[in-house]
Amino acid sequence: MSKAIENLMTAQKHAMKIRPATGGFPVLAEVLRQYGVLKNIWTLPSCQSLYLTNDGPVVISGNAIVNSATDVSKFNQEALIHALRINQSGQSTFPEFLIAAWNAGVISYDVDFINRTVIYFGCQGEEYLEKYPAVEIDIEIAIL
């Protein structure tokens, strides 16, 4: 296992340990940032996730949302924002959020851990940018 993969897996494990059920994304993002993860690029509907880290890039393939030829929904910013708020309030799981984002016409999104932003993309060049709040985390606590 490479240093990049080992570091990413350790960061994710620690983040999930301390992440609150509601509004937990900023905690997850901050732990990843402190472990040297710079960016995360998600591709839907394949659910492939590319992490750009100080130790090198790492790709993780998830469970695809669709497995055959499928029409892509028109980008619907209101539906995306609704899916985000539902997830942020702890009323949906991450896989449910991914499906809702896909149904809202999102084909990819980029998380910038340095600038604390997420940009969601539609297939016709549409974009929705959302900033997330900074949180303070003592990484030593995350390791315990």
C-alpha positions in Angstrom: 0.0 0.0 0.0 1.4 3.4 -0.9 1.9 6.2 1.6 -0.8 8.2 -0.2 -3.4 5.4 0.2 -2.4 4.6 3.8 -2.6 8.3 4.8 -6.0 8.8 3.1 -7.4 5.6 4.7 -6.1 6.7 8.2 -7.6 10.2 7.7 -11.0 8.9 6.7 -11.1 6.5 9.6 -10.2 9.2 12.1 -12.7 11.6 10.5 -15.5 9.1 10.7 -14.7 8.5 14.4 -15.2 12.1 15.4 -17.7 13.4 12.8 -21.1 14.4 14.1 -24.2 12.9 12.5 -25.6 16.3 11.7 -23.4 18.8 9.8 -20.5 16.4 9.8 -19.0 17.3 6.4 -16.9 20.3 7.6 -15.3 18.0 10.3 -14.5 15.3 7.7 -13.1 17.9 5.3 -10.9 19.5 8.0 -9.5 16.2 9.1 -8.7 15.3 5.4 -7.1 18.7 4.9 -4.9 18.3 8.0 -3.8 15.0 6.6 -2.7 16.6 3.4 -5.7 16.0 1.2 -6.0 19.0 -1.2 -8.9 18.1 -3.4 -11.5 15.5 -4.0 -13.1 15.0 -7.4 -16.3 12.9 -7.6 -17.7 11.6 -10.9 -21.3 10.6 -11.1 -23.0 8.2 -11.8 -19.9 6.0 -11.5 -19.2 7.2 -7.9 -15.5 7.4 -8.7 -13.6 9.6 -6.3 -10.2 11.0 -7.0 -8.2 12.4 -4.1 -5.3 14.8 -4.8 -3.0 14.6 -1.8 0.5 15.8 -0.8 1.6 12.2 -1.1 0.1 11.6 -4.6 -3.2 11.0 -6.2 -5.5 8.2 -5.1 -8.6 6.9 -6.8 -11.5 5.0 -5.2 -14.2 3.3 -7.2 -17.6 3.2 -5.5 -20.8 1.5 -6.4 -22.2 3.0 -9.6 -25.6 4.6 -9.4 -26.5 3.3 -12.9 -25.1 0.4 -14.9 -26.5 0.9 -18.4 -27.2 3.7 -20.9 -29.2 6.3 -19.0 -30.4 9.8 -19.8 -28.8 12.6 -17.8 -31.2 14.8 -16.0 -31.3 18.6 -16.7 -29.3 20.5 -14.0 -31.7 21.6 -11.3 -30.0 23.8 -8.8 -33.0 24.0 -6.5 -33.2 20.2 -6.3 -29.5 20.0 -5.6 -29.7 22.6 -2.8 -32.6 20.6 -1.3 -30.6 17.4 -1.4 -27.7 19.2 0.2 -29.8 20.6 3.1 -31.4 17.2 3.7 -28.0 15.6 3.9 -26.5 18.3 6.0 -29.4 17.9 8.5 -28.6 14.2 8.9 -31.8 13.1 7.1 -30.1 11.2 4.3 -27.1 8.9 4.0 -24.2 9.8 1.7 -25.3 7.2 -0.9 -28.8 8.7 -0.8 -27.2 12.2 -1.3 -25.3 11.0 -4.3 -28.4 9.6 -5.9 -30.3 12.9 -5.2 -27.4 14.9 -6.7 -27.4 12.7 -9.8 -31.2 13.1 -10.1 -30.6 16.9 -9.9 -28.4 16.7 -13.0 -25.0 16.7 -11.2 -22.4 14.8 -13.2 -19.4 15.7 -11.0 -18.3 17.8 -8.1 -15.0 19.1 -6.8 -14.2 19.6 -3.1 -11.4 22.1 -2.5 -10.2 21.5 1.0 -7.9 24.5 1.0 -10.5 27.0 0.0 -13.4 25.2 1.7 -15.6 25.1 -1.4 -17.6 22.5 -3.3 -18.5 23.1 -7.0 -21.2 20.9 -8.5 -21.3 20.5 -12.3 -24.0 19.7 -14.8 -23.2 18.3 -18.3 -24.0 21.6 -20.1 -21.5 23.7 -18.1 -23.8 24.5 -15.2 -22.1 25.1 -11.9 -23.2 25.6 -8.3 -20.6 26.7 -5.7 -21.1 26.2 -2.0 -18.8 27.2 0.7 -18.6 25.2 3.9 -17.5 26.6 7.3 -14.1 26.2 8.8 -13.9 24.1 11.9 -11.1 23.7 14.4 -10.0 20.2 15.1 -7.0 19.0 17.1 -5.7 16.2 14.9 -4.3 14.5 17.9 -7.8 14.1 19.3 -8.9 12.6 16.0 -6.2 10.0 16.3 -7.4 8.7 19.7 
